[in-house]
Amino acid sequence: MAIELMGMSESIHSAGLGRLGLRQAVILVTILVLVLTVGTFYYALPKSGFPGTKAIGDHPEIIEALEKKRPLMIYFSSIGCPNCLMQDRVISAIYPKYEEDVEFVYILLSNSTEKIFEDWSVIKVPTLIFVDKEGNVVSRFDGRYLDEGALRTELEGVK
């Protein structure tokens, strides 16, 4: 046992912790392990606006759709985004078929909508979020263009 402690003492000294006693080193390592464990747990929790969470009622149109108990597609976009322009065309083409069954909410990045982008953790555009009629986020596509077939599949999934 004394040999093991001596070896550990030599390891601590060679790691630059020579002034710390063995007890302080064990406490330091324990604190580090606890911090890493808590941090890992925190980042593993589902974030608002992602599948498995409830929709955030932070925009009048979102609140209205949730109150109506209707499925919802939230589309985050920005001016000057080439993929957003392509996504706009696809959404416009399929909108007439789904407008009776699904609420469409379009949120364009501006000074007045920055908080909504932040609340929903949107950092890439286009971002499409699909919410069922119970207000659960079902799917989310960050920074991805969805072609007509993929968009129809998602809309049918929440309808």
C-alpha positions in Angstrom: 0.0 0.0 0.0 2.8 2.4 0.8 4.4 1.7 -2.6 1.1 2.6 -4.4 0.8 5.9 -2.4 4.5 6.7 -3.1 3.9 6.1 -6.8 0.8 8.3 -6.7 2.8 10.9 -4.9 5.5 10.8 -7.6 2.8 11.1 -10.3 1.2 14.1 -8.5 4.7 15.8 -8.2 5.5 15.1 -11.8 2.2 16.6 -12.9 3.1 19.9 -11.2 0.9 19.3 -8.2 3.8 18.7 -5.8 2.7 21.4 -3.4 -0.8 19.9 -3.1 -1.2 17.1 -0.6 -2.8 13.9 -1.6 -6.1 14.8 0.0 -6.3 18.2 -1.9 -5.5 16.4 -5.2 -8.3 13.9 -4.6 -10.7 16.7 -3.7 -9.7 18.6 -6.9 -10.2 15.5 -9.1 -13.5 14.8 -7.5 -14.7 18.4 -8.1 -13.5 18.2 -11.7 -15.4 14.9 -12.3 -18.6 16.4 -10.7 -18.4 19.5 -12.9 -18.0 17.4 -16.0 -20.8 15.1 -15.1 -23.2 18.0 -14.4 -22.2 19.8 -17.6 -22.7 16.6 -19.6 -26.2 16.1 -18.1 -27.2 19.8 -18.7 -26.2 19.6 -22.4 -28.0 16.2 -22.8 -31.4 17.8 -21.8 -33.7 18.6 -24.7 -33.6 22.2 -25.7 -36.7 24.2 -26.4 -37.7 24.2 -30.0 -36.2 20.7 -30.7 -38.0 17.4 -31.2 -39.4 16.1 -27.9 -40.2 19.5 -26.5 -43.2 21.8 -26.5 -43.5 24.6 -29.0 -42.6 28.1 -27.6 -45.4 30.6 -27.7 -43.3 33.7 -28.3 -44.9 35.0 -31.5 -48.5 36.0 -32.0 -49.0 33.7 -35.0 -47.5 30.7 -33.1 -49.7 31.4 -30.1 -52.8 31.6 -32.4 -51.9 28.3 -34.1 -51.4 26.6 -30.8 -54.7 27.9 -29.4 -56.5 26.6 -32.5 -54.9 23.1 -31.9 -53.7 23.0 -35.4 -50.5 21.5 -36.7 -47.8 24.1 -37.4 -44.9 24.7 -39.7 -42.6 27.4 -38.6 -40.2 28.7 -41.2 -37.2 30.8 -40.2 -35.6 32.8 -43.0 -33.4 35.7 -43.9 -33.0 38.1 -46.7 -30.2 37.3 -49.1 -30.1 33.6 -48.2 -30.0 31.6 -51.5 -31.4 28.4 -49.9 -34.2 30.4 -48.3 -35.2 31.7 -51.8 -35.4 28.1 -53.1 -37.3 27.1 -50.0 -39.7 30.0 -50.5 -40.6 28.7 -53.9 -41.3 25.2 -52.7 -43.4 26.4 -49.8 -45.4 28.7 -52.1 -46.0 25.7 -54.5 -47.5 23.4 -51.8 -49.2 26.0 -49.6 -52.6 25.8 -51.4 -52.8 22.0 -50.7 -52.1 22.3 -47.0 -53.4 25.7 -45.9 -56.6 24.2 -44.6 -54.9 21.6 -42.4 -51.6 23.2 -41.3 -50.7 26.7 -40.0 -47.7 28.2 -41.7 -45.7 30.8 -39.8 -43.0 32.7 -41.6 -40.4 34.5 -39.4 -37.9 36.7 -41.2 -34.7 37.7 -39.4 -34.9 41.3 -38.3 -34.2 43.4 -35.2 -37.8 42.7 -34.0 -37.5 38.9 -34.5 -34.0 38.3 -33.1 -35.4 37.2 -29.7 -37.6 34.6 -31.4 -34.6 33.3 -33.4 -32.7 33.1 -30.1 -35.6 31.4 -28.1 -35.8 28.7 -30.8 -32.0 28.3 -31.0 -32.0 29.2 -34.7 -28.5 29.8 -35.9 -28.8 28.7 -39.6 -31.4 29.5 -42.2 -33.5 28.2 -43.6 -34.8 26.4 -40.5 -38.1 24.5 -40.7 -39.8 23.3 -37.5 -42.9 21.1 -37.5 -45.3 21.0 -34.6 -48.2 18.7 -34.1 -51.7 19.8 -33.0 -50.8 19.1 -29.3 -48.0 21.6 -29.5 -45.1 19.0 -29.6 -42.1 19.7 -31.8 -42.0 16.7 -34.1 -39.1 17.5 -36.4 -36.7 20.2 -37.2 -34.4 21.0 -40.1 -31.6 23.5 -39.5 -29.9 25.2 -42.4 -31.4 22.6 -44.8 -33.4 23.1 -47.9 -36.3 20.6 -48.1 -37.4 19.7 -51.6 -41.1 19.3 -52.4 -41.3 15.6 -51.6 -39.5 16.0 -48.3 -41.6 18.9 -47.3 -44.9 17.1 -48.2 -43.7 14.1 -46.1 -43.1 16.3 -43.0 -46.5 18.1 -43.5 -48.3 14.8 -43.8 -46.6 13.7 -40.6 -48.0 16.6 -38.5 -51.4 16.8 -40.3 
